[in-house]
Amino acid sequence: MPPETLLAGYVVIFLGAVSLLALYTEHRQRRFGPTPSKDHIFRCMKCGFVYTDDGDVDRSRCPQCSVLNDAIKF
């Protein structure tokens, strides 16, 4: 067997193993990784405090100064 064929075979096997490892790692990360939060982010117009609240509210009261604020849109 020529050395070029043997070397090409080893490279293909190595790249295949690395690809399978990358796919396995990506699958595990999606399965066990944290899910994105549905909370909205708010910033108080009066005191500048940044806080989060449930995703089902459009306006939230600041826990520092009790001013109603709208959610930040990104």
C-alpha positions as CSV (number, residue, x, y, z in Angstrom):
1,M,0.0,0.0,0.0
2,P,1.5,3.4,-0.9
3,P,2.3,5.7,2.0
4,E,0.1,8.5,0.5
5,T,-3.0,6.3,0.6
6,L,-2.2,5.2,4.2
7,L,-1.7,8.8,5.3
8,A,-4.9,9.9,3.6
9,G,-6.8,7.1,5.3
10,Y,-5.5,8.2,8.7
11,V,-6.4,11.8,8.1
12,V,-9.9,10.9,7.0
13,I,-10.4,8.7,10.1
14,F,-9.1,11.4,12.4
15,L,-11.3,14.1,10.8
16,G,-14.3,11.8,11.0
17,A,-13.7,11.2,14.7
18,V,-13.3,14.9,15.4
19,S,-16.5,15.7,13.5
20,L,-18.4,13.0,15.5
21,L,-17.1,14.4,18.7
22,A,-18.1,17.9,17.8
23,L,-21.6,16.8,16.8
24,Y,-22.0,14.8,20.1
25,T,-20.8,17.8,22.1
26,E,-23.2,20.2,20.3
27,H,-26.1,17.7,20.9
28,R,-25.3,17.5,24.6
29,Q,-25.1,21.3,25.0
30,R,-28.5,21.8,23.4
31,R,-30.1,19.1,25.5
32,F,-28.7,20.1,28.9
33,G,-27.9,23.8,28.3
34,P,-29.9,26.6,29.9
35,T,-33.1,27.7,28.1
36,P,-33.5,31.4,27.3
37,S,-35.6,33.3,29.9
38,K,-39.0,34.7,28.9
39,D,-38.5,37.6,31.3
40,H,-38.5,41.2,30.1
41,I,-35.7,43.7,31.1
42,F,-36.7,47.0,32.5
43,R,-34.7,50.2,33.2
44,C,-36.2,52.8,35.6
45,M,-36.6,56.2,34.0
46,K,-36.2,57.9,37.4
47,C,-33.4,56.1,39.3
48,G,-31.8,54.1,36.4
49,F,-32.1,50.7,38.2
50,V,-32.1,47.7,35.8
51,Y,-34.3,44.8,36.7
52,T,-36.3,41.9,35.2
53,D,-40.0,40.9,35.4
54,D,-42.3,38.3,34.0
55,G,-42.7,38.0,30.2
56,D,-46.4,38.5,30.4
57,V,-46.2,42.1,31.7
58,D,-45.7,45.2,29.5
59,R,-45.1,47.7,32.3
60,S,-43.5,47.0,35.6
61,R,-43.0,48.9,38.8
62,C,-39.4,49.7,39.8
63,P,-38.5,47.8,43.1
64,Q,-36.3,50.8,44.2
65,C,-38.6,53.8,43.6
66,S,-42.0,52.4,42.5
67,V,-42.1,54.2,39.1
68,L,-43.9,52.3,36.3
69,N,-41.5,51.6,33.4
70,D,-41.8,50.0,29.9
71,A,-39.7,47.0,28.8
72,I,-36.5,47.6,26.9
73,K,-36.7,46.7,23.3
74,F,-33.5,45.3,21.7
